[in-house]
Amino acid sequence: MSDFLFSHDLLDPASYRQAQTDSACGGFVCFEGWVRNHNDDRPVIRLEYQAYEKMGIREGQRVLDEALEQFEVSGVSCIHRTGTLEIGDLAVWVGVSAHHRDAAFSACRYIIDEIKLRVPIWKKEHYADGDSGWINNEQAK
Amino acid sequence: MISVDVEFFAMLREHAGREREKVETNADTAAELYSELADRYAFPDIGRMKVAINQEFSDWESRLSDGDSVVFIPPVAGG
């Protein structure tokens, strides 16, 4: 499995992991991005993700293809949420399977870092005080 | 005069008050089109924006063609 997808509904990590099982692989590394209840000490009550999906799927797939080329990995996938998310919801899931663990760790790190930099996805934070704002990955690492 | 399809996201969608617009324009480049729409909708400075033409990141000085799909990309925040 080697796909980048968007989902408007709650993510289902068990099924993504299942889709990636491979008897030739000895290691699987997964990254889950969760909705946090604060940003810079400011209480956050929910998030909204908007994506330019047509381009995002192409750019996200390109990131996965690069990971397959650069690291000795067998399967790579990434699913990103859109829409309104509550605290604790899964925002993004990255999974990498490989014959050996080193490549899986490296590829997983590469994928989430590049996704955050390149895929056209925007996040609006809604704060406990009623304020809200679009934030970006240059401000918040 | 050309016609381009512009789709708005994030704060630009809020400024424009719409998701998409077919824009008839004399702009030659993506930068000129941004400037024209920035005047109309009070968009932020072009400083940290990028632009995608037909789903590919493009140079601001790229020349626009009739029927192009143009999206201005504010700083992204996935993950």
Backbone of each chain as ProteinMPNN parsed JSONL, in Angstrom:
{"seq_chain_A": "MSDFLFSHDLLDPASYRQAQTDSACGGFVCFEGWVRNHNDDRPVIRLEYQAYEKMGIREGQRVLDEALEQFEVSGVSCIHRTGTLEIGDLAVWVGVSAHHRDAAFSACRYIIDEIKLRVPIWKKEHYADGDSGWINNEQAK", "coords_chain_A": {"N_chain_A": [[0.85, -1.195, 0.0], [0.587, 2.168, -0.889], [-0.298, 5.02, -0.516], [-1.562, 8.385, -0.516], [-4.041, 10.035, 1.19], [-7.038, 11.98, 1.746], [-9.368, 12.419, 4.426], [-12.688, 13.012, 5.353], [-13.936, 12.076, 7.488], [-13.74, 10.568, 10.805], [-10.549, 9.177, 11.488], [-9.282, 5.832, 10.958], [-7.163, 4.106, 12.367], [-6.524, 1.39, 12.867], [-7.379, -0.024, 10.645], [-5.77, 1.057, 8.646], [-3.262, 0.24, 9.428], [-3.576, -2.486, 9.247], [-3.864, -2.748, 6.494], [-1.33, -2.448, 5.713], [0.193, -4.577, 6.459], [2.729, -7.006, 5.94], [4.362, -9.838, 5.097], [7.015, -9.959, 4.52], [8.167, -7.976, 5.903], [9.916, -6.715, 8.736], [9.571, -4.661, 10.406], [7.548, -1.915, 11.547], [6.673, 1.421, 11.476], [4.884, 4.061, 12.895], [3.354, 7.26, 12.746], [1.28, 9.352, 14.6], [-0.582, 12.248, 14.426], [-2.059, 14.335, 16.755], [-4.895, 16.26, 17.868], [-4.204, 18.948, 19.859], [-4.735, 20.39, 23.115], [-3.893, 22.971, 23.422], [-2.016, 25.845, 22.26], [1.001, 27.364, 22.315], [0.537, 27.996, 25.066], [-2.049, 28.861, 24.906], [-5.398, 28.104, 25.395], [-6.975, 25.699, 23.367], [-9.968, 24.806, 21.73], [-11.075, 23.489, 19.546], [-10.335, 22.396, 16.156], [-10.026, 23.313, 12.696], [-9.528, 21.853, 9.631], [-8.594, 22.633, 6.378], [-8.259, 21.726, 2.99], [-6.586, 21.897, -0.153], [-7.56, 19.754, -2.076], [-7.246, 18.467, -4.58], [-4.717, 19.205, -5.533], [-3.287, 18.605, -3.254], [-3.375, 15.814, -2.972], [-1.776, 15.014, -5.091], [0.693, 16.214, -4.406], [1.148, 15.095, -1.898], [1.295, 12.397, -2.571], [3.579, 12.469, -4.071], [5.483, 12.976, -2.09], [5.357, 10.541, -0.708], [6.252, 8.808, -2.724], [8.864, 9.732, -3.017], [9.896, 8.957, -0.542], [9.807, 6.197, -0.803], [11.729, 5.879, -2.752], [14.044, 6.911, -1.577], [14.538, 5.531, 0.8], [14.987, 2.24, 2.225], [12.298, 0.935, 2.143], [9.114, -0.801, 2.293], [6.322, -0.361, 2.33], [4.331, 2.577, 2.337], [2.205, 4.987, 3.759], [-0.216, 7.645, 4.083], [-2.686, 9.421, 5.758], [-4.768, 12.174, 5.929], [-6.782, 14.256, 7.933], [-9.687, 16.285, 7.192], [-11.903, 19.078, 7.752], [-13.895, 19.639, 10.745], [-12.309, 19.183, 13.837], [-12.075, 17.671, 17.046], [-10.596, 18.061, 20.347], [-8.004, 15.741, 20.887], [-8.655, 14.194, 18.718], [-7.579, 12.326, 15.867], [-5.398, 13.739, 13.635], [-3.591, 13.315, 11.593], [-2.182, 10.457, 10.028], [0.621, 8.443, 9.627], [2.169, 5.707, 8.151], [4.74, 3.282, 7.943], [6.208, 0.475, 6.546], [8.886, -1.89, 6.652], [11.735, -3.936, 5.758], [13.695, -3.741, 7.684], [14.172, -1.901, 10.76], [15.514, 0.649, 10.87], [15.313, 2.054, 8.411], [12.577, 2.361, 8.323], [11.982, 4.084, 10.482], [13.387, 6.39, 9.603], [12.137, 7.009, 7.155], [9.519, 7.501, 7.954], [9.788, 9.8, 9.485], [10.74, 11.53, 7.499], [8.51, 11.637, 5.806], [6.376, 12.813, 7.397], [7.525, 15.285, 7.993], [7.895, 16.474, 5.44], [5.269, 16.482, 4.469], [4.122, 18.344, 6.184], [5.405, 20.616, 5.329], [4.854, 20.936, 2.581], [2.325, 20.12, 1.579], [-0.768, 21.399, 0.538], [-2.522, 22.313, 3.025], [-4.562, 23.734, 5.478], [-4.894, 25.147, 8.762], [-7.198, 26.075, 11.151], [-7.374, 27.444, 14.284], [-9.547, 27.264, 17.032], [-10.162, 29.108, 19.863], [-10.452, 28.974, 23.486], [-11.32, 31.405, 24.42], [-13.018, 32.342, 22.516], [-11.946, 33.52, 20.317], [-10.328, 33.054, 17.084], [-8.055, 31.662, 14.647], [-6.079, 31.403, 11.632], [-3.335, 29.351, 11.429], [0.209, 28.66, 10.916], [2.858, 26.458, 9.759], [5.318, 27.639, 9.896], [5.319, 29.321, 12.012], [4.684, 27.607, 14.139], [6.338, 24.828, 15.088]], "CA_chain_A": [[0.0, 0.0, 0.0], [1.392, 3.38, -0.986], [-1.282, 6.027, -0.893], [-1.852, 9.568, 0.285], [-5.484, 10.265, 1.11], [-7.72, 12.855, 2.703], [-10.613, 11.86, 4.948], [-13.561, 13.972, 6.036], [-14.483, 11.392, 8.661], [-12.765, 10.101, 11.793], [-9.576, 8.234, 10.931], [-9.412, 4.476, 11.47], [-5.773, 3.651, 12.268], [-6.386, -0.08, 12.857], [-7.542, -0.529, 9.273], [-4.614, 1.467, 7.83], [-2.159, -0.628, 9.827], [-3.889, -3.807, 8.677], [-3.633, -2.691, 5.04], [0.092, -2.366, 5.451], [0.901, -5.776, 6.909], [3.53, -7.573, 4.856], [5.136, -10.878, 5.787], [8.446, -9.754, 4.246], [8.626, -6.843, 6.698], [10.199, -6.986, 10.139], [9.351, -3.465, 11.211], [6.498, -0.981, 11.136], [6.721, 2.645, 12.275], [3.692, 4.864, 12.646], [3.243, 8.543, 13.435], [-0.075, 9.895, 14.692], [-0.685, 13.639, 14.876], [-3.304, 14.505, 17.507], [-5.309, 17.635, 18.161], [-3.723, 19.304, 21.194], [-5.676, 21.332, 23.746], [-3.311, 24.305, 23.599], [-0.936, 26.246, 21.371], [1.685, 28.477, 22.994], [-0.152, 28.302, 26.33], [-3.402, 29.361, 24.689], [-6.299, 26.947, 25.333], [-7.635, 25.45, 22.078], [-11.12, 23.917, 21.96], [-11.227, 22.621, 18.375], [-9.59, 22.8, 14.965], [-10.653, 23.097, 11.4], [-8.538, 21.671, 8.572], [-9.084, 22.814, 5.011], [-7.201, 21.289, 2.078], [-6.754, 21.979, -1.606], [-7.376, 18.303, -2.169], [-6.802, 18.028, -5.9], [-3.264, 19.362, -5.558], [-2.729, 17.961, -2.061], [-3.202, 14.383, -3.23], [-0.594, 14.884, -5.966], [1.906, 16.584, -3.67], [1.315, 14.09, -0.848], [1.743, 11.166, -3.225], [4.972, 12.714, -4.457], [6.284, 12.788, -0.873], [5.441, 9.092, -0.444], [7.11, 8.216, -3.764], [10.246, 10.087, -2.668], [10.299, 8.123, 0.596], [10.052, 4.844, -1.337], [12.977, 5.924, -3.506], [15.216, 7.277, -0.767], [14.751, 4.637, 1.946], [14.711, 0.832, 1.936], [11.017, 0.626, 2.785], [8.224, -1.558, 1.422], [4.995, 0.253, 2.246], [4.216, 3.898, 2.961], [0.901, 5.603, 3.522], [-0.518, 8.807, 4.914], [-4.084, 9.866, 5.659], [-4.913, 13.452, 6.643], [-8.167, 14.678, 8.148], [-10.165, 17.633, 6.892], [-13.134, 19.375, 8.467], [-13.803, 20.071, 12.137], [-11.756, 18.164, 14.723], [-12.135, 17.965, 18.476], [-9.365, 17.737, 21.085], [-7.722, 14.307, 20.963], [-8.893, 13.535, 17.427], [-6.417, 12.026, 15.043], [-5.359, 14.692, 12.521], [-2.829, 12.728, 10.49], [-1.609, 9.131, 10.307], [1.653, 8.018, 8.685], [2.644, 4.358, 8.462], [5.817, 2.803, 7.073], [6.692, -0.869, 6.833], [10.189, -2.103, 6.035], [12.398, -5.165, 6.172], [14.44, -3.435, 8.913], [13.565, -0.733, 11.414], [16.17, 1.945, 10.658], [14.722, 2.726, 7.242], [11.182, 2.713, 8.63], [12.008, 5.31, 11.297], [13.834, 7.532, 8.793], [11.127, 7.34, 6.145], [8.348, 8.052, 8.636], [10.168, 11.172, 9.832], [10.795, 12.285, 6.25], [7.151, 11.845, 5.281], [5.588, 13.794, 8.15], [8.155, 16.611, 7.853], [7.616, 17.02, 4.102], [3.825, 16.749, 4.384], [3.85, 19.6, 6.895], [5.979, 21.734, 4.581], [4.523, 21.059, 1.156], [0.97, 19.794, 1.129], [-1.647, 22.555, 0.811], [-3.509, 22.067, 4.08], [-4.563, 24.885, 6.39], [-5.477, 24.828, 10.065], [-7.735, 27.195, 11.919], [-7.565, 27.1, 15.688], [-10.597, 27.969, 17.765], [-9.665, 29.212, 21.237], [-11.45, 28.962, 24.563], [-11.85, 32.76, 24.633], [-13.928, 32.696, 21.435], [-11.151, 33.986, 19.185], [-9.866, 31.969, 16.213], [-7.079, 32.161, 13.693], [-5.354, 30.485, 10.764], [-1.939, 29.341, 11.847], [1.018, 27.984, 9.917], [3.952, 25.647, 10.273], [6.525, 28.428, 10.087], [5.218, 29.848, 13.379], [4.611, 26.514, 15.118], [7.02, 23.632, 14.568]], "C_chain_A": [[0.883, 1.24, 0.0], [0.511, 4.528, -1.446], [-1.292, 7.204, 0.054], [-3.324, 9.889, 0.092], [-5.921, 11.37, 2.081], [-8.971, 12.139, 3.187], [-11.403, 12.948, 5.658], [-14.1, 13.386, 7.326], [-13.359, 10.993, 9.607], [-11.831, 9.082, 11.159], [-9.686, 6.889, 11.66], [-8.042, 3.794, 11.4], [-5.625, 2.131, 12.205], [-6.482, -0.61, 11.427], [-6.356, -0.135, 8.391], [-3.423, 0.562, 8.132], [-2.347, -2.003, 9.189], [-3.541, -3.836, 7.186], [-2.145, -2.737, 4.724], [0.869, -3.61, 5.871], [1.541, -6.463, 5.7], [4.479, -8.585, 5.503], [6.63, -10.773, 5.505], [9.03, -8.667, 5.146], [8.818, -7.215, 8.161], [9.941, -5.786, 11.02], [8.261, -2.588, 10.638], [6.586, 0.221, 12.063], [5.544, 3.512, 11.875], [3.808, 6.183, 13.389], [1.781, 8.958, 13.436], [0.024, 11.346, 15.165], [-2.046, 13.826, 15.517], [-3.632, 15.981, 17.687], [-5.03, 17.924, 19.64], [-4.63, 20.39, 21.785], [-5.082, 22.719, 23.994], [-2.315, 24.573, 22.469], [-0.3, 27.467, 22.001], [0.913, 28.932, 24.225], [-1.577, 28.826, 26.148], [-4.351, 28.163, 24.573], [-7.041, 26.871, 23.994], [-8.809, 24.512, 22.333], [-11.44, 23.049, 20.751], [-10.448, 23.198, 17.2], [-10.426, 22.585, 13.724], [-9.513, 22.952, 10.385], [-9.223, 21.832, 7.221], [-7.945, 22.389, 4.096], [-7.584, 21.583, 0.64], [-6.488, 20.55, -2.079], [-6.798, 17.846, -3.502], [-5.273, 18.097, -6.004], [-2.616, 18.602, -4.404], [-2.482, 16.481, -2.27], [-1.972, 14.16, -4.109], [0.687, 15.139, -5.2], [2.193, 15.554, -2.574], [1.832, 12.779, -1.424], [3.207, 11.281, -3.648], [5.904, 12.503, -3.259], [6.45, 11.291, -0.584], [6.355, 8.412, -1.468], [8.585, 8.518, -3.485], [10.751, 9.206, -1.533], [10.619, 6.7, 0.116], [11.382, 4.779, -2.085], [14.2, 6.063, -2.607], [15.536, 6.301, 0.352], [14.366, 3.211, 1.549], [13.422, 0.413, 2.644], [10.085, -0.048, 1.782], [6.868, -0.892, 1.232], [4.977, 1.586, 2.948], [2.798, 4.398, 2.731], [0.672, 6.748, 4.495], [-1.964, 9.216, 4.664], [-4.214, 11.121, 6.511], [-6.387, 13.823, 6.742], [-8.431, 16.053, 7.547], [-11.444, 17.839, 7.696], [-12.865, 19.77, 9.912], [-13.336, 18.924, 13.022], [-11.821, 18.629, 16.168], [-10.795, 17.593, 19.12], [-9.204, 16.217, 21.168], [-7.965, 13.568, 19.662], [-7.573, 13.34, 16.691], [-6.459, 12.94, 13.812], [-4.645, 14.109, 11.314], [-2.239, 11.399, 10.949], [-0.603, 8.809, 9.215], [2.103, 6.625, 9.089], [3.681, 3.906, 7.443], [6.206, 1.391, 7.494], [7.983, -1.094, 6.052], [10.758, -3.436, 6.495], [13.094, -4.95, 7.509], [14.04, -2.068, 9.449], [14.195, 0.61, 11.088], [15.512, 2.733, 9.528], [13.298, 3.169, 7.542], [11.116, 3.99, 9.473], [12.354, 6.529, 10.431], [12.762, 7.967, 7.801], [9.909, 7.991, 6.791], [8.606, 9.519, 8.988], [10.167, 12.064, 8.575], [9.378, 12.63, 5.777], [6.403, 12.917, 6.079], [6.193, 15.191, 8.023], [7.817, 17.253, 6.501], [6.131, 17.339, 3.918], [3.522, 18.11, 5.015], [4.354, 20.817, 6.122], [5.29, 22.004, 3.25], [3.081, 20.848, 0.762], [0.017, 20.927, 1.503], [-2.821, 22.219, 1.727], [-3.411, 23.253, 5.029], [-5.339, 24.544, 7.644], [-5.954, 26.1, 10.738], [-7.962, 26.724, 13.34], [-8.688, 27.94, 16.272], [-10.226, 27.93, 19.238], [-10.813, 29.296, 22.234], [-12.071, 30.35, 24.76], [-12.745, 33.235, 23.485], [-13.221, 33.19, 20.188], [-10.782, 32.78, 18.303], [-8.856, 32.536, 15.239], [-6.447, 31.054, 12.876], [-3.903, 30.522, 11.182], [-1.114, 28.614, 10.788], [2.249, 27.357, 10.53], [5.27, 26.402, 10.353], [6.521, 29.021, 11.494], [5.365, 28.724, 14.391], [5.245, 25.272, 14.536], [6.472, 22.403, 15.263]], "O_chain_A": [[1.816, 1.347, 0.796], [0.562, 4.952, -2.601], [-1.067, 7.063, 1.256], [-3.799, 10.001, -1.038], [-5.263, 11.646, 3.084], [-9.566, 11.349, 2.454], [-10.859, 13.706, 6.461], [-14.653, 14.103, 8.16], [-12.18, 11.069, 9.259], [-12.264, 8.227, 10.386], [-10.119, 6.818, 12.81], [-7.783, 3.003, 10.493], [-4.703, 1.63, 11.562], [-5.758, -1.53, 11.047], [-5.97, -0.887, 7.496], [-2.678, 0.168, 7.236], [-1.406, -2.599, 8.665], [-2.996, -4.819, 6.683], [-1.752, -3.031, 3.595], [2.079, -3.683, 5.657], [0.981, -6.496, 4.604], [5.296, -8.227, 6.351], [7.432, -11.425, 6.174], [10.243, -8.455, 5.156], [8.005, -7.928, 8.75], [10.073, -5.867, 12.241], [8.064, -2.515, 9.425], [6.574, 0.072, 13.284], [5.24, 3.679, 10.694], [4.297, 6.23, 14.517], [1.118, 8.923, 12.399], [0.644, 11.629, 16.19], [-3.071, 13.518, 14.909], [-2.747, 16.836, 17.661], [-5.54, 17.251, 20.536], [-5.211, 21.197, 21.059], [-5.681, 23.543, 24.685], [-1.837, 23.649, 21.811], [-0.96, 28.486, 22.203], [0.666, 30.125, 24.401], [-2.235, 29.193, 27.122], [-4.129, 27.29, 23.734], [-7.649, 27.844, 23.549], [-8.672, 23.532, 23.065], [-12.021, 21.975, 20.907], [-9.969, 24.331, 17.245], [-11.377, 21.805, 13.699], [-8.643, 23.818, 10.292], [-10.277, 21.252, 6.96], [-6.782, 22.663, 4.393], [-8.755, 21.525, 0.267], [-5.365, 20.185, -2.43], [-5.961, 16.944, -3.547], [-4.627, 17.172, -6.496], [-1.537, 18.028, -4.552], [-1.481, 15.947, -1.793], [-1.213, 13.217, -3.888], [1.652, 14.385, -5.319], [3.346, 15.186, -2.35], [2.7, 12.131, -0.838], [3.966, 10.313, -3.587], [6.981, 11.924, -3.397], [7.544, 10.833, -0.256], [7.143, 7.536, -1.111], [9.449, 7.666, -3.691], [11.897, 8.757, -1.554], [11.581, 6.083, 0.573], [12.074, 3.761, -2.057], [15.236, 5.437, -2.828], [16.676, 6.24, 0.811], [13.537, 2.998, 0.664], [13.444, -0.353, 3.607], [10.244, 0.111, 0.571], [6.328, -0.859, 0.126], [5.541, 1.727, 4.034], [2.252, 4.252, 1.637], [1.271, 6.816, 5.568], [-2.406, 9.34, 3.522], [-3.817, 11.131, 7.676], [-7.138, 13.72, 5.772], [-7.524, 16.874, 7.41], [-11.999, 16.891, 8.252], [-11.759, 20.182, 10.263], [-13.89, 17.826, 12.97], [-11.648, 19.809, 16.473], [-9.972, 16.904, 18.518], [-10.154, 15.5, 21.481], [-7.526, 12.428, 19.511], [-6.607, 14.08, 16.874], [-7.423, 12.922, 13.047], [-5.023, 14.358, 10.169], [-1.85, 11.241, 12.106], [-0.916, 8.887, 8.027], [2.392, 6.389, 10.262], [3.524, 4.117, 6.241], [6.498, 1.144, 8.664], [8.162, -0.572, 4.952], [10.317, -3.998, 7.497], [13.098, -5.833, 8.366], [13.623, -1.189, 8.694], [13.492, 1.619, 11.033], [15.197, 3.915, 9.672], [12.857, 4.221, 7.079], [10.296, 4.871, 9.212], [11.697, 7.566, 10.515], [12.514, 9.161, 7.631], [9.334, 8.927, 6.235], [7.736, 10.371, 8.807], [9.665, 13.187, 8.59], [9.094, 13.767, 5.4], [5.849, 13.842, 5.485], [5.459, 16.176, 7.952], [7.492, 18.438, 6.437], [5.776, 18.337, 3.291], [2.772, 18.915, 4.464], [3.802, 21.911, 6.241], [5.156, 23.155, 2.835], [2.646, 21.341, -0.278], [-0.006, 21.366, 2.653], [-3.925, 21.895, 1.288], [-2.317, 23.72, 5.346], [-6.298, 23.773, 7.618], [-5.209, 27.071, 10.875], [-8.653, 25.734, 13.577], [-8.775, 29.147, 16.047], [-10.002, 26.858, 19.8], [-11.95, 29.628, 21.901], [-13.211, 30.463, 25.213], [-13.182, 34.386, 23.472], [-13.825, 33.271, 19.118], [-10.91, 31.632, 18.727], [-8.801, 33.747, 15.026], [-6.293, 29.924, 13.34], [-3.305, 31.593, 11.281], [-1.672, 28.02, 9.866], [2.638, 27.669, 11.656], [6.256, 25.849, 10.839], [7.577, 29.204, 12.101], [6.081, 28.863, 15.383], [4.726, 24.715, 13.568], [6.906, 21.287, 14.978]]}, "seq_chain_B": "MISVDVEFFAMLREHAGREREKVETNADTAAELYSELADRYAFPDIGRMKVAINQEFSDWESRLSDGDSVVFIPPVAGG", "coords_chain_B": {"N_chain_B": [[-7.667, 40.049, -22.779], [-8.226, 37.49, -20.474], [-9.745, 34.491, -19.108], [-9.723, 33.073, -15.959], [-9.828, 30.352, -13.609], [-10.244, 30.753, -10.268], [-9.556, 29.5, -7.091], [-10.289, 29.774, -3.663], [-8.69, 29.554, -0.46], [-8.517, 29.013, 3.112], [-7.585, 31.915, 4.962], [-7.898, 33.542, 2.78], [-10.222, 32.724, 1.576], [-12.048, 33.575, 3.429], [-11.669, 36.339, 3.319], [-12.408, 36.833, 0.653], [-14.964, 35.928, 0.667], [-16.063, 33.819, -0.672], [-15.793, 30.605, -2.334], [-14.793, 30.062, -4.851], [-14.048, 31.589, -8.031], [-14.667, 32.777, -11.271], [-12.461, 34.61, -13.011], [-12.261, 37.404, -15.019], [-9.64, 38.853, -16.604], [-6.957, 41.244, -17.148], [-4.513, 40.653, -16.301], [-1.146, 39.651, -16.711], [0.548, 37.973, -15.374], [0.797, 35.632, -12.571], [1.378, 37.042, -10.269], [0.426, 39.599, -10.889], [-2.276, 39.045, -11.06], [-2.787, 38.328, -8.409], [-2.34, 40.755, -7.154], [-4.367, 42.306, -8.265], [-6.665, 41.002, -7.217], [-6.114, 41.241, -4.543], [-6.439, 43.924, -4.116], [-9.174, 44.092, -4.526], [-10.302, 42.425, -2.556], [-9.002, 42.937, -0.178], [-6.756, 41.299, 0.481], [-4.026, 39.741, 2.327], [-0.556, 40.892, 2.341], [1.557, 39.902, -0.394], [3.832, 38.715, 0.41], [4.376, 36.108, 1.96], [2.97, 34.321, 0.513], [2.354, 31.583, -1.767], [1.989, 30.318, -5.126], [-0.159, 28.234, -7.046], [-0.476, 26.898, -10.223], [-2.679, 25.268, -12.236], [-2.628, 23.044, -10.458], [0.1, 22.825, -9.762], [2.919, 23.99, -7.945], [4.053, 27.189, -8.78], [5.97, 29.786, -10.419], [5.737, 33.182, -9.371], [5.973, 34.96, -11.463], [5.106, 33.574, -13.615], [3.429, 33.291, -16.723], [-0.01, 33.775, -17.3], [-2.551, 31.723, -18.761], [-5.49, 31.537, -20.792], [-8.187, 29.959, -19.202], [-6.678, 28.753, -17.208], [-6.236, 27.176, -13.995], [-6.071, 28.681, -10.945], [-4.58, 28.906, -7.791], [-3.986, 30.561, -4.828], [-1.576, 30.122, -2.335], [-1.575, 30.28, 0.967], [0.71, 30.301, 3.846], [1.285, 26.948, 4.787], [-0.255, 24.412, 6.941], [-0.385, 21.685, 7.656], [-0.568, 18.422, 9.288]], "CA_chain_B": [[-8.487, 39.606, -21.631], [-8.373, 36.045, -20.334], [-10.598, 34.054, -18.015], [-9.071, 32.021, -15.174], [-10.61, 29.842, -12.477], [-9.503, 30.946, -9.027], [-10.176, 28.88, -5.921], [-9.745, 30.427, -2.464], [-8.604, 28.734, 0.743], [-8.099, 29.572, 4.412], [-8.0, 33.305, 5.211], [-8.281, 34.194, 1.519], [-11.639, 32.402, 1.358], [-12.83, 34.454, 4.314], [-11.597, 37.701, 2.776], [-13.146, 36.919, -0.613], [-16.364, 35.599, 0.922], [-16.491, 32.816, -1.642], [-14.828, 29.514, -2.491], [-14.167, 30.108, -6.171], [-14.524, 32.676, -8.876], [-14.103, 32.873, -12.616], [-12.004, 36.002, -13.073], [-11.867, 37.957, -16.324], [-8.551, 39.739, -16.18], [-5.89, 41.642, -18.063], [-3.229, 40.317, -15.66], [-0.278, 38.775, -17.495], [1.238, 37.009, -14.513], [0.115, 35.262, -11.329], [1.567, 38.141, -9.312], [-0.502, 40.685, -11.252], [-3.631, 38.614, -10.692], [-2.905, 38.432, -6.942], [-2.423, 42.17, -6.831], [-5.716, 42.753, -8.649], [-7.643, 40.468, -6.264], [-5.77, 41.779, -3.217], [-7.093, 45.236, -4.048], [-10.625, 43.926, -4.469], [-10.759, 41.708, -1.357], [-8.141, 43.24, 0.97], [-5.913, 40.149, 0.829], [-2.752, 40.111, 2.936], [0.606, 41.117, 1.491], [1.957, 38.719, -1.155], [5.074, 38.257, 1.026], [4.601, 34.702, 2.269], [2.083, 33.486, -0.307], [2.86, 30.9, -2.958], [0.898, 30.176, -6.092], [-0.218, 26.998, -7.834], [-1.214, 27.013, -11.478], [-3.049, 23.909, -12.677], [-2.234, 22.099, -9.401], [1.541, 22.732, -9.529], [3.556, 25.208, -7.471], [4.562, 27.915, -9.94], [6.621, 31.061, -10.155], [4.795, 34.31, -9.416], [6.076, 35.651, -12.753], [4.567, 32.729, -14.689], [2.373, 33.937, -17.521], [-1.29, 33.072, -17.212], [-3.237, 31.438, -20.02], [-6.943, 31.42, -20.689], [-8.644, 28.662, -18.693], [-5.843, 28.234, -16.12], [-6.761, 27.075, -12.646], [-5.088, 29.382, -10.106], [-4.839, 28.9, -6.353], [-2.969, 31.21, -4.002], [-1.313, 29.205, -1.217], [-1.031, 30.886, 2.187], [1.578, 29.363, 4.555], [0.488, 25.743, 5.055], [-0.274, 24.009, 8.356], [-0.833, 20.303, 7.828], [0.103, 17.601, 10.3]], "C_chain_B": [[-8.563, 38.082, -21.612], [-9.307, 35.743, -19.166], [-9.885, 32.916, -17.275], [-9.988, 31.62, -14.016], [-9.771, 29.959, -11.216], [-10.276, 30.284, -7.892], [-9.494, 29.452, -4.679], [-9.755, 29.48, -1.273], [-8.196, 29.573, 1.944], [-8.513, 31.045, 4.521], [-8.411, 34.011, 3.919], [-9.754, 33.929, 1.209], [-12.508, 33.322, 2.213], [-12.826, 35.895, 3.806], [-12.471, 37.84, 1.532], [-14.639, 36.641, -0.418], [-16.924, 34.608, -0.078], [-15.402, 31.757, -1.796], [-14.108, 29.583, -3.829], [-14.78, 31.226, -6.995], [-13.881, 32.563, -10.253], [-13.741, 34.337, -12.819], [-11.614, 36.363, -14.508], [-10.814, 39.011, -16.02], [-7.622, 40.112, -17.327], [-4.529, 41.298, -17.482], [-2.446, 39.373, -16.564], [0.294, 37.652, -16.644], [0.391, 36.705, -13.275], [0.219, 36.391, -10.308], [0.608, 39.295, -9.608], [-1.937, 40.331, -10.878], [-3.822, 38.725, -9.18], [-3.118, 39.88, -6.544], [-3.83, 42.715, -7.128], [-6.75, 42.282, -7.608], [-7.378, 40.969, -4.847], [-6.417, 43.143, -3.032], [-8.594, 45.07, -3.826], [-11.076, 43.383, -3.113], [-9.926, 41.982, -0.109], [-7.376, 41.999, 1.444], [-4.652, 40.632, 1.523], [-1.657, 40.313, 1.893], [1.039, 39.812, 0.821], [3.14, 37.999, -0.503], [5.25, 36.763, 1.198], [3.673, 33.764, 1.514], [2.888, 32.749, -1.368], [1.694, 30.785, -3.919], [1.004, 28.833, -6.801], [-1.038, 27.283, -9.085], [-1.425, 25.597, -12.001], [-2.445, 22.843, -11.763], [-0.734, 21.924, -9.207], [2.041, 24.062, -8.972], [4.227, 25.887, -8.657], [5.223, 29.213, -9.497], [5.578, 32.184, -10.237], [4.83, 35.031, -10.762], [5.605, 34.786, -13.923], [3.453, 33.461, -15.421], [1.105, 33.093, -17.453], [-1.854, 32.839, -18.607], [-4.728, 31.3, -19.758], [-7.299, 30.012, -20.184], [-7.793, 28.08, -17.579], [-6.64, 28.158, -14.817], [-5.695, 27.644, -11.701], [-5.516, 29.302, -8.645], [-3.677, 29.578, -5.642], [-2.833, 30.381, -2.731], [-0.735, 29.984, -0.03], [-0.121, 29.863, 2.883], [0.761, 28.162, 5.057], [0.633, 25.307, 6.503], [-0.816, 22.602, 8.549], [-0.121, 19.632, 8.981], [-0.437, 17.836, 11.69]], "O_chain_B": [[-8.92, 37.459, -22.611], [-9.617, 36.612, -18.351], [-9.491, 31.922, -17.884], [-10.792, 32.409, -13.52], [-8.714, 29.338, -11.106], [-11.483, 30.477, -7.746], [-8.272, 29.597, -4.645], [-10.693, 28.704, -1.089], [-7.626, 30.658, 1.825], [-9.653, 31.393, 4.212], [-9.183, 34.969, 3.954], [-10.448, 34.783, 0.657], [-13.563, 33.785, 1.778], [-13.845, 36.584, 3.855], [-13.182, 38.831, 1.369], [-15.471, 37.059, -1.224], [-18.133, 34.565, -0.303], [-14.245, 31.98, -1.44], [-12.942, 29.203, -3.929], [-15.863, 31.732, -6.702], [-12.687, 32.284, -10.37], [-14.614, 35.205, -12.8], [-10.762, 35.721, -15.122], [-11.067, 39.951, -15.266], [-7.515, 39.405, -18.329], [-3.5, 41.605, -18.085], [-2.999, 38.42, -17.114], [0.499, 36.533, -17.116], [-0.577, 37.401, -12.969], [-0.731, 36.664, -9.573], [0.047, 39.895, -8.691], [-2.711, 41.183, -10.442], [-4.874, 39.159, -8.712], [-3.965, 40.192, -5.706], [-4.397, 43.477, -6.346], [-7.6, 43.059, -7.174], [-8.303, 41.107, -4.046], [-6.884, 43.482, -1.945], [-9.207, 45.802, -3.049], [-12.097, 43.813, -2.576], [-10.121, 41.327, 0.915], [-7.346, 41.687, 2.635], [-4.241, 41.779, 1.348], [-1.812, 39.956, 0.725], [0.901, 38.738, 1.407], [3.423, 36.84, -0.808], [6.185, 36.192, 0.637], [3.588, 32.574, 1.82], [3.943, 33.206, -1.809], [0.556, 31.11, -3.579], [2.096, 28.357, -7.115], [-2.138, 27.83, -9.019], [-0.475, 24.834, -12.183], [-1.838, 21.876, -12.224], [-0.316, 20.97, -8.552], [1.651, 25.128, -9.447], [4.896, 25.228, -9.453], [5.058, 29.668, -8.365], [4.662, 32.141, -11.059], [3.84, 35.643, -11.165], [5.69, 35.199, -15.079], [2.641, 34.158, -14.812], [1.147, 31.865, -17.537], [-1.661, 33.647, -19.515], [-5.159, 30.989, -18.648], [-6.778, 29.012, -20.678], [-8.129, 27.024, -17.043], [-7.562, 28.935, -14.569], [-4.566, 27.157, -11.659], [-6.663, 29.59, -8.304], [-2.52, 29.206, -5.835], [-3.828, 29.986, -2.123], [0.451, 30.31, -0.02], [-0.17, 28.679, 2.551], [-0.298, 28.323, 5.664], [1.527, 25.767, 7.213], [-1.595, 22.342, 9.466], [0.801, 20.189, 9.576], [0.029, 17.217, 12.646]]}, "name": "protein", "num_of_chains": 2, "seq": "MSDFLFSHDLLDPASYRQAQTDSACGGFVCFEGWVRNHNDDRPVIRLEYQAYEKMGIREGQRVLDEALEQFEVSGVSCIHRTGTLEIGDLAVWVGVSAHHRDAAFSACRYIIDEIKLRVPIWKKEHYADGDSGWINNEQAKMISVDVEFFAMLREHAGREREKVETNADTAAELYSELADRYAFPDIGRMKVAINQEFSDWESRLSDGDSVVFIPPVAGG"}
